[in-house]
Amino acid sequence: MPLYEHNSRTIASTSKGKSAVLGTRRLAVLVLALAALVVPAAGQADPPPVPVPVPPPVGTPLPPFVLPRLVGCGSSVHTLNLNYATIAAALAAASPGGTILICPGTYGGGFTISKNVTLRGSGGTPTISGGGTLPVVTVSAGVSVTIDNVTITGGNSFAGGGIFNRGTLTLDHSFVTGNHSTNICAGAGLGGGGIYNGGTLTLKYSVVSGNDAHCDGAGIDNYGTLTLDNSSVDSNSSTAASSFNTTSGGGIHNKGMLTLDNSHVDYNYAAWSGGGIFNEPGATTKLRTSSTVNQNTAFSSGGIGNAGTLTYDATVTVSSNSFPQCSGVTVTANVCQ
């Protein structure tokens, strides 16, 4: 064999040996690097194991998927058993904490809400009307209820013609109008042509208007905690049913805690005192944030009759009420001039 050919083969063989050795060394370095990533250093704790989800035992019921109940929303949903002809039927079927969507229309009242629930007008402002000798809507003690975008009217009951509340009720973007309280203040002095509140009541962007009573509080008779937030109580009338009967608080009669925030009690009438608001002994009324008590009428104290605790800020206006505008109220530039 020629020398150049032998040397060529020798060189080629030597190159292949070196490549094999280098490849082996590189593989060893890679294995050590991977081991360093997986095996913790001396003194270092092992990483925590990844938890594995454990399925529930066989037969465990799944959490309910609660759909809203519907009232008067057409036959297309009947197959789901979610549509009801009356609000009372939907209430009976609703889960606690559920929502009842009420489609446009007029529905009968006279029902009691005894579970946590939301009644919400859908696609318009539905009307709940009448209750015989019962309030249109009664809210039981111990429950939390929201009524949203609904008109409540046509009530004619002993007290709380529109709403009789002993629970926690929020009235949102709703109207209470055209209701009547029949009590003439004999015995229990409850009134409230529009609303009687013996619990906690909050009005948000709502209106109580055009209600009447033969006892106190043609708009609202409050024995609990009442807050008006951007709402109004107007054009309600407390009229005497007999010569010995005197009525107070044409707009609001307060025997509890009353707060007005940017709200209005205007154009109300009481046969005796406090055409706008009457605040009883031991009661507290707070007026603030540009609230008004204007254009109310009564035999005495057309605007506010106060026998309890009354506070107000400089943004409040009490004006243009029948003379005398107020009693038991400190007169300031904006109040009771």
Sequence and secondary structure as in RCSB ss.txt:
>XXXX:A:sequence
MPLYEHNSRTIASTSKGKSAVLGTRRLAVLVLALAALVVPAAGQADPPPVPVPVPPPVGTPLPPFVLPRLVGCGS
SVHTLNLNYATIAAALAAASPGGTILICPGTYGGGFTISKNVTLRGSGGTPTISGGGTLPVVTVSAGVSVTIDNV
TITGGNSFAGGGIFNRGTLTLDHSFVTGNHSTNICAGAGLGGGGIYNGGTLTLKYSVVSGNDAHCDGAGIDNYGT
LTLDNSSVDSNSSTAASSFNTTSGGGIHNKGMLTLDNSHVDYNYAAWSGGGIFNEPGATTKLRTSSTVNQNTAFS
SGGIGNAGTLTYDATVTVSSNSFPQCSGVTVTANVCQ
>XXXX:A:secstr
  HHHHHHHHHHHHHHHHHHHHHHHHHHHHHHHHHHHHS  TT              TT         EEES  G
GGGGGT EESSHHHHHHH  TTEEEEE SSEEE  EEE SSEEEEE SS  EEE  TTS SEEE TT EEEEES 
EEE  EESS SSEEESSEEEEES EEES EE   SSSS    SSEEESSEEEEES EEES EESSS SSEEESSE
EEEES EEES EE  SSTT   B SSEEESSEEEEES EEES EEEEE SSEEE TT EEEEESS EEES EEEE
 SSEEESSEEEE TT EEES SSS EES    SSB  
